[in-house]
């Protein structure tokens, strides 16, 4: 007997998504500048200071790990809600799906004002849409979409998400990203395992009538959060280049050279320095900064220090997300853990590309401040956390 998930995977909609996979002709033609829509600068951070929220919850919609039997609990002032297998008396059991990618649902409260934001979209629309449904997250209630950077494991699920939900999204829903570089066609891999790493579907964004906003500088998100804008490389951290991108448009796919820094406009293949990457930041009342790095290619310490400069808040309550430390040596990982310890966060929650080796080292250096994450987990910060 087929499950609801099986029926979805076999649907005409799913087959269209499969044809839109990296490397296919349909996918390439759909990802171009056709119907490019409006592009505006995101709203700058208010001169009076960044917003302060009373409560913030971060739900891990998609990641590479899920433990169905881990209990919910409260640790200090942090509420951790876990999700197991979904059971029903009338249907087959269902469970969250894991994949190499990241997507986070953010829900914040400021007095009676509520906001919801989806940051990144994982690798596939099937996983993203299925997990959103199981977690009871309604895309119609989203106040903004955010893309941290132009890697397929962070935007791959966007096409399927928009195809499924675009008729229900709020009109002119803001889609905030770091700039034109997010749209460049990318190649990934090393040695024999080298090939296309996709390109963001600008046509699908236009068809969904999203309000495309570039946040190359610190910008406001949905009235409650801010992006760091571009993150300076100011510490010991090394920016690795696991991908390369091409400037220009071919067969309707790619990025406009005039939208890139001048040094990158003429190059045939540019090693990614992730100048377009951004982190998402909240200031939680009486707690401090919650910094979501997503992938942290620019360095997790660089990301946190930029968040401190942008907000004017030194106290770091929590750092969450991928820290892109798995490829680095143990010595480098320990140096990063020590630098994070010096920032004195209350909580460190590694995800995605952080790596098991780094997590073990971080637990040695920061002790109980390190919390293991899992697909479906919700972390609640602020007045309602305990």
C-alpha positions as CSV (number, residue, x, y, z in Angstrom):
1,X,0.0,0.0,0.0
2,X,1.3,3.4,-0.9
3,X,1.8,6.1,1.8
4,X,0.8,9.8,1.3
5,X,4.5,10.4,0.7
6,X,4.7,7.7,-2.0
7,X,1.8,9.2,-3.8
8,X,3.4,12.6,-3.7
9,X,6.7,11.2,-5.1
10,X,4.8,9.7,-8.0
11,X,2.7,12.7,-8.8
12,X,3.0,14.8,-12.0
13,X,4.2,17.7,-9.8
14,X,7.0,15.5,-8.5
15,X,8.0,14.4,-12.0
16,X,8.3,18.0,-13.0
17,X,10.6,18.6,-10.1
18,X,12.7,15.7,-11.1
19,X,13.1,17.2,-14.5
20,X,14.2,20.3,-12.8
21,X,17.2,18.6,-11.2
22,X,20.7,20.1,-11.8
23,X,22.1,19.2,-15.2
24,X,18.8,18.8,-17.0
25,X,17.8,20.9,-20.0
26,X,14.4,21.8,-18.4
27,X,16.1,22.8,-15.2
28,X,18.6,25.1,-17.1
29,X,15.9,26.8,-19.2
30,X,13.8,27.4,-16.1
31,X,16.6,29.0,-14.1
32,X,17.3,31.9,-16.3
33,X,16.6,35.6,-16.2
34,X,13.3,35.2,-18.0
35,X,10.6,37.2,-16.1
36,X,13.3,38.5,-13.8
37,X,10.8,40.5,-11.8
38,X,11.6,43.4,-9.5
39,X,14.8,43.7,-7.6
40,X,15.1,46.1,-4.7
41,X,17.5,46.7,-1.8
42,X,16.3,45.2,1.4
43,X,15.1,47.6,4.1
44,X,18.1,49.0,6.0
45,X,18.6,48.5,9.7
46,X,16.7,51.4,11.5
47,X,18.8,54.2,12.7
48,X,17.2,53.9,16.1
49,X,18.7,50.4,16.6
50,X,17.7,46.8,15.8
51,X,14.4,45.4,17.0
52,X,14.3,43.4,20.2
53,X,12.1,40.4,20.4
54,X,10.6,38.8,23.5
55,X,10.8,35.2,22.2
56,X,12.3,33.3,19.3
57,X,11.8,29.7,18.2
58,X,14.0,28.1,15.7
59,X,12.7,24.9,14.1
60,X,15.0,22.7,12.1
61,X,12.9,21.8,9.1
62,X,15.6,19.9,7.1
63,X,19.0,18.6,8.1
64,X,21.0,15.4,7.7
65,X,20.2,13.8,11.1
66,X,17.0,12.8,13.0
67,X,16.7,10.9,16.2
68,X,13.1,9.8,16.7
69,X,13.4,8.8,20.4
70,X,15.2,11.8,21.9
71,X,13.0,13.4,24.5
72,X,12.0,17.1,24.8
73,X,13.5,18.9,27.7
74,X,14.5,22.2,29.2
75,X,18.2,23.0,29.8
76,X,18.7,26.1,31.8
77,X,16.8,28.8,30.0
78,X,16.6,26.9,26.7
79,X,13.5,24.9,25.7
80,X,14.3,22.0,23.3
81,X,11.2,20.3,21.7
82,X,12.0,17.1,19.8
83,X,9.8,15.4,17.2
84,X,9.5,11.6,16.7
85,X,7.5,9.4,14.3
86,X,4.0,10.7,13.5
87,X,1.4,8.0,14.2
88,X,-2.3,7.7,13.3
89,X,-5.1,5.3,13.9
90,X,-6.2,5.6,10.3
91,X,-3.1,5.9,8.2
92,X,0.5,4.5,8.0
93,X,3.1,6.1,10.2
94,X,5.1,9.0,8.8
95,X,8.5,10.4,9.7
96,X,10.6,13.4,8.9
97,X,13.1,13.0,6.1
98,X,16.7,13.9,6.3
99,X,19.0,15.0,3.5
100,X,22.2,17.0,2.8
101,X,20.8,20.5,3.2
102,X,19.5,22.9,5.7
103,X,16.2,24.7,6.2
104,X,15.1,26.6,9.3
105,X,11.7,28.0,10.3
106,X,11.9,31.0,12.6
107,X,9.0,32.3,14.7
108,X,9.4,35.4,16.8
109,X,7.2,37.5,19.1
110,X,7.5,41.1,20.0
111,X,4.6,42.0,22.3
112,X,1.5,40.9,20.5
113,X,3.3,41.0,17.1
114,X,4.2,37.6,15.6
115,X,6.5,37.0,12.6
116,X,7.5,33.8,10.7
117,X,10.5,33.5,8.4
118,X,11.8,30.5,6.4
119,X,15.6,30.6,6.0
120,X,17.0,28.3,3.3
121,X,15.2,25.4,1.6
122,X,17.3,22.3,1.8
123,X,18.2,20.1,-1.2
124,X,14.8,19.0,-2.5
125,X,11.2,20.3,-2.6
126,X,9.9,16.8,-1.7
127,X,11.7,16.7,1.6
128,X,11.0,20.4,2.4
129,X,7.3,20.2,1.7
130,X,6.9,16.9,3.5
131,X,8.6,18.1,6.6
132,X,6.7,21.4,6.6
133,X,3.5,19.4,6.6
134,X,4.5,17.0,9.3
135,X,5.7,19.9,11.5
136,X,2.5,21.8,11.0
137,X,4.2,24.9,9.5
138,X,1.8,26.8,7.2
139,X,3.6,28.6,4.3
140,X,0.7,31.0,4.1
141,X,1.7,32.6,7.4
142,X,5.3,33.3,6.3
143,X,6.4,36.9,6.4
144,X,9.7,36.5,4.6
145,X,12.0,34.1,2.8
146,X,15.7,34.3,3.3
147,X,18.5,32.6,1.3
148,X,21.9,32.5,3.1
149,X,24.0,31.8,-0.1
150,X,23.9,30.4,-3.5
151,X,24.5,26.7,-2.9
152,X,22.2,24.0,-4.1
153,X,21.9,22.3,-0.7
154,X,20.4,25.6,0.6
155,X,18.2,26.6,-2.4
156,X,17.5,23.2,-4.1
157,X,14.1,22.8,-2.4
158,X,12.9,26.3,-3.4
159,X,11.5,25.4,-6.8
160,X,9.3,22.6,-5.4
161,X,8.3,24.8,-2.5
162,X,7.1,27.6,-4.8
163,X,5.4,25.2,-7.2
164,X,3.4,23.8,-4.4
165,X,2.6,26.8,-2.3
166,X,2.9,30.0,-4.5
167,X,-0.8,30.4,-4.7
168,X,-1.1,30.5,-0.9
169,X,1.9,32.8,-0.1
170,X,1.3,36.4,1.0
171,X,1.3,38.9,-1.8
172,X,4.7,40.4,-2.5
173,X,6.3,38.1,0.1
174,X,9.9,39.4,0.6
175,X,12.7,37.1,-0.6
176,X,15.9,38.4,0.9
177,X,19.3,37.2,-0.4
178,X,22.9,38.5,-0.5
179,X,23.0,39.8,-4.1
180,X,23.3,38.9,-7.8
181,X,26.1,36.4,-7.1
182,X,23.5,34.0,-5.6
183,X,22.2,33.5,-9.2
184,X,25.5,32.5,-10.7
185,X,25.9,29.0,-12.3
186,X,28.1,26.9,-10.1
187,X,30.4,23.9,-10.5
188,X,31.3,21.8,-7.5
189,X,33.4,18.9,-6.5
190,X,37.0,17.8,-6.6
191,X,38.8,15.4,-9.0
192,X,36.5,12.9,-10.8
193,X,33.4,14.0,-8.8
194,X,33.1,17.4,-10.5
195,X,30.1,18.8,-12.2
196,X,27.1,21.1,-12.1
197,X,26.1,22.4,-8.7
198,X,23.0,24.3,-10.0
199,X,21.7,27.8,-10.4
200,X,18.9,29.6,-8.6
201,X,15.6,29.7,-10.5
202,X,14.9,33.4,-11.0
203,X,11.9,32.6,-13.3
204,X,10.2,30.6,-10.6
205,X,10.8,33.4,-8.1
206,X,9.1,35.9,-10.5
207,X,6.2,33.5,-11.2
208,X,5.6,33.2,-7.5
209,X,5.4,37.0,-7.3
210,X,8.0,37.3,-4.6
211,X,9.5,40.7,-3.8
212,X,13.2,40.0,-4.6
213,X,15.4,42.0,-2.2
214,X,19.2,42.2,-2.2
215,X,20.8,42.6,1.3
216,X,24.4,43.3,0.5
217,X,24.4,45.5,3.6
218,X,22.8,44.9,7.0
219,X,19.1,44.8,6.4
220,X,15.8,44.3,8.3
221,X,13.8,41.1,7.9
222,X,10.1,41.1,8.6
223,X,10.5,43.8,11.2
224,X,12.0,41.5,13.8
225,X,15.4,40.2,12.5
226,X,18.4,41.6,10.6
227,X,20.9,40.1,8.2
228,X,24.6,40.8,8.6
229,X,24.9,41.7,5.0
230,X,28.4,40.8,3.6
231,X,30.6,39.3,6.3
232,X,34.2,40.6,6.3
233,X,37.0,38.0,6.7
234,X,38.8,39.5,9.6
235,X,39.9,36.6,11.8
236,X,42.2,33.5,11.4
237,X,39.4,31.7,9.6
238,X,40.0,30.5,6.1
239,X,37.4,30.7,3.4
240,X,37.4,27.4,1.5
241,X,36.2,27.3,-2.1
242,X,34.4,24.0,-2.6
243,X,32.6,25.5,-5.6
244,X,33.4,27.8,-8.6
245,X,31.0,30.0,-10.4
246,X,30.7,31.5,-13.9
247,X,29.8,35.2,-14.5
248,X,27.2,35.8,-17.2
249,X,24.1,34.4,-18.7
250,X,23.8,31.3,-21.0
251,X,20.6,29.9,-22.2
252,X,18.7,32.0,-19.8
253,X,20.7,30.8,-16.8
254,X,23.1,32.7,-14.6
255,X,24.0,36.0,-13.1
256,X,24.4,39.4,-14.7
257,X,28.1,40.5,-14.7
258,X,27.1,44.1,-14.0
259,X,25.7,43.0,-10.7
260,X,28.9,41.4,-9.5
261,X,32.1,43.0,-8.1
262,X,34.2,44.3,-10.9
263,X,37.0,41.8,-10.3
264,X,34.6,38.9,-10.9
265,X,32.9,40.2,-14.1
266,X,35.3,38.9,-16.7
267,X,36.6,35.7,-15.1
268,X,35.7,32.4,-16.8
269,X,35.5,30.5,-13.5
270,X,35.7,32.2,-10.1
271,X,36.5,30.3,-6.9
272,X,33.7,31.0,-4.5
273,X,34.8,33.4,-1.7
274,X,31.1,33.6,-0.5
275,X,31.2,37.4,-0.5
276,X,27.4,37.2,-0.9
277,X,26.8,35.0,2.2
278,X,24.8,36.4,5.0
279,X,23.8,35.3,8.5
280,X,20.4,36.0,10.2
281,X,20.4,37.7,13.6
282,X,17.9,38.3,16.4
283,X,18.3,40.3,19.6
284,X,16.3,38.5,22.3
285,X,15.2,40.6,25.3
286,X,17.4,40.1,28.4
287,X,19.3,37.4,26.6
288,X,21.4,38.9,23.7
289,X,22.2,37.8,20.2
290,X,20.9,34.7,18.5
291,X,23.1,34.2,15.3
292,X,22.0,31.8,12.6
293,X,25.0,31.1,10.4
294,X,23.3,28.6,8.0
295,X,26.6,27.4,6.5
296,X,29.3,29.7,7.8
297,X,31.5,29.6,4.8
298,X,32.8,33.0,5.8
299,X,33.7,31.7,9.2
300,X,31.5,31.3,12.2
301,X,33.6,33.6,14.3
302,X,33.6,36.2,11.5
303,X,29.8,35.8,11.3
304,X,29.3,36.4,15.1
305,X,31.6,39.4,15.2
306,X,29.8,40.9,12.3
307,X,26.5,40.4,14.1
308,X,27.9,42.2,17.1
309,X,29.0,45.2,15.0
310,X,25.7,45.4,13.1
311,X,23.5,45.3,16.2
312,X,25.8,47.0,18.7
313,X,25.1,44.1,21.1
314,X,28.1,42.2,22.5
315,X,26.3,39.5,24.5
316,X,26.0,36.3,22.5
317,X,23.1,34.1,23.7
318,X,23.2,31.4,21.0
319,X,25.0,30.5,17.8
320,X,23.2,28.0,15.5
321,X,23.6,26.6,12.1
322,X,26.2,25.0,9.8
323,X,29.8,26.1,10.6
324,X,31.5,24.5,7.6
325,X,34.2,22.9,9.7
326,X,34.0,19.3,8.6
327,X,36.7,19.8,5.9
328,X,39.2,21.4,8.3
329,X,41.9,19.7,10.4
330,X,41.4,19.0,14.1
331,X,43.8,21.8,15.1
332,X,41.8,24.3,13.1
333,X,38.6,23.0,14.6
334,X,40.0,23.4,18.1
335,X,41.2,26.9,17.3
336,X,37.6,27.8,16.2
337,X,36.1,26.2,19.3
338,X,38.5,28.2,21.5
339,X,37.6,31.4,19.6
340,X,33.9,30.7,20.1
341,X,34.5,30.1,23.8
342,X,36.1,33.6,24.0
343,X,32.9,35.0,22.6
344,X,31.1,33.5,25.7
345,X,27.9,32.2,24.1
346,X,25.3,30.7,26.3
347,X,24.5,28.0,23.7
348,X,26.3,26.6,20.7
349,X,24.1,24.4,18.4
350,X,26.1,23.0,15.4
351,X,24.1,21.7,12.4
352,X,24.6,20.6,8.8
353,X,28.2,21.0,7.7
354,X,29.8,21.5,11.1
355,X,31.1,17.9,11.3
356,X,31.2,15.3,14.0
357,X,34.8,15.9,14.8
358,X,34.2,19.6,15.5
359,X,31.1,18.8,17.7
360,X,33.3,16.5,19.8
361,X,36.0,19.1,20.1
362,X,33.4,21.8,20.9
363,X,32.0,19.7,23.7
364,X,35.4,19.4,25.2
365,X,36.0,23.1,25.0
366,X,32.6,24.5,25.8
367,X,31.1,21.6,27.7
368,X,27.3,21.6,28.3
369,X,26.9,24.8,26.3
370,X,27.0,22.5,23.2
371,X,23.6,21.1,22.3
372,X,23.0,18.4,19.6
373,X,20.5,19.3,16.9
374,X,18.2,17.1,15.0
375,X,15.7,17.5,12.1
376,X,12.4,18.6,13.5
377,X,13.9,20.0,16.7
378,X,12.6,23.4,17.9
379,X,14.8,25.6,20.1
380,X,13.0,28.3,22.0
381,X,14.8,31.3,23.3
382,X,13.4,34.1,25.5
383,X,10.7,34.7,28.0
384,X,8.6,31.6,27.2
385,X,11.6,29.3,26.9
386,X,11.6,27.9,30.4
